[in-house]
Amino acid sequence: MNIDWTPLRAELSQWRNQDLPLAIWWRDDDAVAPTPALDRLAALAEDLTLPVHIAVIPKAADPSLPLFTRNNDMIVPLVHGWQHVSHAPQGAKNA
């Protein structure tokens, strides 16, 4: 999938130019390794000077992911469950 971020970039640029506050929280879900998509997200976060949280699954994480996060100031790793397993009883909504 190739997403055109131009409209979002233009809108955020207008907010920045008008010095308007924009309260958002965004994240990449289920991160386990650096990928081309995560590279693009990191570049976008850097361009916008807007940190992005990555929800990391530690048990499945590739050893290269910590280095990736250390080298990208706009990437904020968060623990997304040790192994991303639901502990809800069978038939119940995932917890």
N, C-alpha and C positions, 0 to 999 in steps of 0.2 A: 504494500500500500504506500502510495506517495501522497502525503498530505501537503496541501498548499497553506503554509502558515502566514502568508502575506497579509490577509485581513486581520489576523490577531496581532501581528507585529505593528501594523498601521494603527490599530485601535490603542494598543499599549503605548505607542509613541505619542499619540495625541494626549493620553492621560499624563504621560511624563512631561510633555511640553506645557501642559496646563497646571502642573504640580498638584495633580489630584491624587489622593490616596486610593490605593486599590488593594483591598484585603482579599487575597486569594491564598489557597494552599493547594499545591499540586504535587502529584507523585507518580512515579513509575512503579507499577505493582509487580511483585514476584520476581525481583531481580536476583539473578544467581551468577551472572558473568557479564563482562563488558560485551556489548554487541554494537553493530552499526547503528541501530535505533537508539541505543543509550548514548552513543557518541553524538548523534544529532540532537538529542534532548539536552545533553550537557552543553553543546555549542549554543543552543537556543537560550538556555539559562544564563550562560555567560554573556551572550549578546544583550539580553534584557536586564542583566544584573539582578536576576530573580532566582534565588535558590530553589532547587527542586529536590523533593524528598524521594529516595528510592527505598521501597519496602523490600528488604533483603530477607531471603530464606537462608539462614546461616548453615543449616545442615547440608544444603545442596550448593552452597556458594563455592565458586571456583576461587582458587588462591589469588588469581589476578584481580579480583574485585576490590579488595582493600587498597591495593596500589592505585587502581583507577579512581577510587574515592579520594585518596590522599592527593592525587594530582589534579583534581577538579574541585576548586573552591566552592562552586555553586551546587555541588552534589552533597546532599545530607543523607547518610544512610540511617535507616530505621529498621529495627528487628520486626519481622513480619511472621512471628511464630517460628519456633526452632525448626520444624520440618513441614510447616503448612498443612497440618492435619487437623481436621475437625474432631473435637472431643464431645460433640453433642450426641445424645442418645439416638439410636437408630429411629428414623422417621421424624426427628425433630429438626428444626431449622439449624443450619450449621452455626457453630459457635466459634 
